[in-house]
Amino acid sequence: LKWAREQETLRIVDDQISSPTWARTLAEATAQVIAQGRGEPVEYIREKRGLYHLAGGGSCSRYEWAKAILEMDPHKEEQVVKSVIRDQSKSFPTPAKRPLYSYMGCVKLRENIHLMNHYWFECLQISMNKHEL
């Protein structure tokens, strides 16, 4: 959003696919896991221990994510951006390479802990409405 208020053209990578995840989703899921083990928390956690993925449901490119953020901006009138251009990761060399595909499936979380991850777009809508970005 800061860039959209400062630059007329934004170049955003379209070849990196991930599952955008709202920090509040992580906090709420952690609280739910703790609450589920109320009676015997140590035993519950021992029983359910393991590696779980928790990420926003669905996936999108960084370009799609940026476009959605710009579209939902509650202060759109402050944007000066006129065009958002699709680009590739190779145009932005960095010392550490980002993976092109980092989608996380959360099936184990749903099956073992009975938690559903919220679709990234819905979480973005809520966070933009609350001005939390």
C-alpha positions in Angstrom: 0.0 0.0 0.0 2.9 2.3 0.7 4.3 1.7 -2.7 0.9 2.3 -4.3 0.8 5.7 -2.6 4.3 6.6 -3.9 4.7 5.0 -7.3 2.7 5.1 -10.5 4.0 1.7 -11.7 4.4 -1.4 -9.6 6.1 -4.5 -10.8 5.0 -7.6 -8.9 6.2 -11.2 -9.3 3.6 -13.5 -10.8 5.6 -16.7 -10.7 5.7 -17.2 -6.9 2.6 -19.1 -5.6 1.9 -19.3 -1.9 -0.9 -19.4 0.8 -1.1 -15.9 2.3 -1.8 -16.2 6.0 -3.2 -13.7 8.4 -1.3 -13.5 11.8 -4.7 -13.5 13.5 -5.5 -16.9 12.0 -2.4 -18.3 13.6 -3.2 -16.8 17.0 -6.8 -18.0 16.9 -5.8 -21.5 15.9 -3.3 -21.7 18.7 -5.9 -20.6 21.2 -8.4 -23.2 19.9 -5.8 -26.0 20.2 -5.2 -25.0 23.8 -8.9 -24.8 24.5 -9.5 -28.2 23.1 -7.1 -29.7 25.6 -8.9 -28.1 28.6 -9.5 -31.2 30.7 -6.1 -32.9 30.2 -4.0 -30.4 28.3 -0.7 -32.2 28.7 -2.2 -35.5 27.5 -4.1 -33.8 24.7 -1.0 -32.1 23.4 1.1 -35.3 23.8 -1.6 -37.2 21.8 -1.8 -34.6 19.0 1.9 -33.7 18.8 3.6 -33.5 15.4 4.3 -31.2 12.6 1.2 -29.4 11.3 0.9 -26.8 8.6 -1.4 -23.8 9.2 -1.7 -21.4 6.3 -4.5 -19.5 4.6 -6.7 -21.7 2.5 -6.2 -21.6 -1.2 -3.2 -20.1 -3.0 -2.4 -17.2 -5.2 0.6 -15.5 -6.8 2.2 -12.4 -5.2 0.7 -10.5 -8.1 -2.8 -11.7 -7.4 -2.4 -10.9 -3.7 -1.1 -7.4 -4.4 -4.0 -6.7 -6.8 -6.5 -7.8 -4.2 -4.9 -5.7 -1.5 -5.0 -2.6 -3.8 -8.6 -3.3 -4.7 -9.7 -3.5 -1.1 -7.6 -0.5 0.1 -10.0 1.5 2.4 -8.1 4.6 1.3 -8.0 4.0 -2.4 -8.1 7.7 -3.1 -4.6 8.0 -1.7 -3.2 5.6 -4.4 -1.1 7.2 -7.2 -0.4 3.8 -8.9 -1.7 3.7 -12.5 -0.4 0.2 -13.5 0.5 -3.0 -11.9 2.8 -5.1 -14.1 3.3 -8.9 -13.9 7.0 -9.8 -13.6 9.2 -12.8 -12.8 11.4 -13.5 -9.8 14.5 -13.4 -11.9 13.9 -9.6 -12.3 14.4 -9.2 -8.6 17.7 -10.9 -7.7 18.2 -11.5 -4.0 20.9 -13.3 -1.9 18.2 -15.8 -0.7 16.0 -17.2 -3.4 12.3 -17.5 -2.7 10.6 -20.8 -3.7 8.3 -20.4 -6.7 5.7 -22.7 -5.1 5.2 -22.7 -1.3 1.6 -23.6 -0.9 0.9 -25.5 2.3 -1.8 -28.1 2.5 -3.4 -28.3 6.0 -5.2 -31.7 5.8 -3.5 -33.0 8.9 -4.6 -30.0 10.9 -8.2 -30.6 9.8 -8.2 -34.3 10.3 -6.3 -34.5 13.7 -7.2 -31.2 15.4 -10.5 -30.4 13.6 -9.5 -26.9 12.7 -10.4 -25.3 9.4 -8.1 -22.8 7.8 -9.9 -19.8 6.4 -9.5 -18.9 2.7 -6.8 -16.2 2.3 -9.1 -13.9 0.4 -11.7 -13.8 3.1 -9.0 -13.1 5.7 -7.7 -10.3 3.6 -11.2 -8.8 3.4 -11.6 -8.9 7.1 -8.1 -7.4 7.8 -8.6 -4.6 5.3 -12.0 -3.8 6.8 -10.3 -3.5 10.2 -7.3 -1.6 8.7 -4.9 -4.1 10.1 -2.5 -4.3 7.2 
